[in-house]
Amino acid sequence: MRSGLLWYDADGQTGLPEKVKRAACRYREKVGHAPTVCYVHASALGDAQVDVQCEVEEGVAVLIRLSPTSRIPPGHFWLGEEEAAPGEAARDEGDTLCPAPSSATLPAGAVTQRSRATASLKRAEEGRRLQEALAARRADRSRRPAAKAAAG
């Protein structure tokens, strides 16, 4: 999974399936289709992968694979779509419970985390260039009085 939704839910009164359902509903709301995988901290699940069926919308149930990992902090859920192996379709086209996404996965005008990071890097690079140009101008100005005194 290259991108997804990181969800935090520290409600001690709610069980794991309900927390996954909340996160899956938010994922579907933001992205437009349901997730297929959810990574959770190993302490919440143990070492085994578990499939959980969630109703993300009235009459729409999906099967989400829960996978344990120590890379996700406790209380967090990382939801997304499992990447398909080479030669495999990413989703089962015959799945009526969770239809295949349309050609536009993100809503129009959505800004992804990657595009924000790219814009931030561009701004940092532009700022560095401006600082270098300003330093060169200052150095040039400090040399001018010495050149005028030598000429005069």
C-alpha positions in Angstrom: 0.0 0.0 0.0 1.5 3.3 -1.1 -1.0 5.7 0.4 -4.0 5.5 2.6 -5.8 7.1 5.6 -4.2 7.1 9.0 -7.0 7.1 11.6 -6.7 7.6 15.4 -9.2 6.1 17.8 -8.3 5.8 21.4 -11.8 5.1 22.7 -11.3 2.4 25.3 -15.0 1.5 25.4 -15.2 0.4 21.8 -14.0 -2.8 20.4 -11.6 -3.3 17.4 -14.3 -4.1 14.8 -16.3 -0.9 15.6 -13.1 1.2 15.4 -12.2 -0.3 12.1 -15.8 0.4 10.9 -15.5 4.1 11.9 -12.2 4.3 10.1 -13.5 2.5 7.0 -16.5 4.8 6.8 -14.3 7.9 6.9 -12.0 6.3 4.2 -15.0 5.7 2.0 -16.2 9.2 2.6 -12.9 10.8 1.6 -11.8 8.5 -1.2 -15.1 7.3 -2.7 -14.7 3.6 -2.2 -14.1 1.2 0.7 -10.6 0.1 1.8 -9.4 -3.5 1.5 -6.7 -3.6 4.1 -6.2 -2.0 7.5 -2.8 -2.1 9.4 -3.0 -1.9 13.2 -0.4 -2.1 16.0 0.5 -5.7 16.7 -0.7 -5.4 20.3 -4.2 -4.8 19.1 -4.3 -8.0 17.0 -1.5 -10.4 17.8 0.5 -12.0 15.0 -2.4 -13.2 12.9 -4.2 -11.5 10.0 -7.9 -11.3 10.5 -10.7 -10.4 8.1 -13.4 -8.2 9.4 -16.7 -7.5 7.7 -17.8 -3.9 8.1 -21.0 -2.1 7.0 -19.6 1.2 5.8 -23.0 2.4 4.6 -26.6 1.3 4.9 -26.7 -2.0 3.0 -23.0 -1.8 1.9 -20.7 -4.3 3.7 -17.1 -4.9 2.9 -14.4 -7.3 3.9 -11.3 -5.7 5.3 -8.1 -7.5 6.1 -6.5 -6.5 9.4 -2.8 -6.9 9.4 -0.6 -6.4 12.5 2.6 -4.3 12.3 4.8 -2.6 14.8 5.2 0.4 12.5 1.7 1.7 13.3 1.4 3.4 16.8 -1.1 1.9 19.2 -4.6 3.3 18.7 -3.9 4.1 15.0 -5.3 2.5 11.9 -3.8 2.8 8.4 -6.4 2.0 5.8 -6.1 1.7 2.1 -6.1 -0.8 -0.8 -3.8 -3.7 -0.9 -1.5 -3.6 -4.0 -2.1 -6.3 -6.5 0.6 -8.8 -7.4 1.9 -8.4 -11.0 -0.7 -9.8 -13.4 -3.5 -9.5 -10.9 -6.4 -7.1 -10.9 -6.4 -4.7 -7.9 -10.1 -5.4 -7.2 -12.5 -8.1 -8.1 -14.6 -6.6 -10.8 -17.5 -8.8 -9.9 -17.6 -7.5 -6.3 -21.1 -6.0 -5.8 -20.5 -5.2 -2.1 -17.7 -2.8 -2.9 -17.8 -1.7 -6.5 -14.6 -1.0 -8.4 -13.5 2.7 -8.1 -14.2 5.1 -10.9 -11.4 6.4 -13.0 -11.0 9.3 -10.6 -10.1 7.9 -7.2 -9.9 11.3 -5.5 -12.6 13.9 -5.7 -12.0 16.8 -8.0 -9.8 19.5 -6.4 -8.5 17.1 -3.8 -4.9 17.8 -2.7 -2.9 14.7 -1.9 -0.2 14.4 0.7 2.4 13.9 -2.0 1.4 17.1 -3.8 1.6 19.0 -0.6 5.1 17.6 0.1 6.2 18.4 -3.5 5.0 22.0 -3.1 6.7 22.3 0.2 10.0 21.1 -1.3 9.7 23.5 -4.2 9.1 26.4 -1.8 12.1 25.4 0.2 14.3 25.2 -2.9 13.0 28.6 -4.1 13.8 30.1 -0.7 17.3 28.6 -0.8 17.9 30.1 -4.2 16.7 33.5 -3.1 19.0 33.5 -0.1 22.0 32.6 -2.3 21.1 35.4 -4.7 20.8 37.9 -1.8 24.1 36.8 -0.3 25.8 37.2 -3.7 24.4 40.8 -4.0 25.6 41.7 -0.5 29.0 40.4 -1.3 29.0 42.3 -4.6 28.0 45.5 -2.7 30.8 45.1 -0.1 33.3 44.9 -3.0 32.1 48.0 -4.8 33.4 50.6 -2.2 36.9 49.0 -2.3 36.9 49.1 -6.1 35.9 52.8 -6.2 38.6 53.7 -3.6 41.2 51.9 -5.6 40.1 53.6 -8.8 39.9 57.1 -7.3 
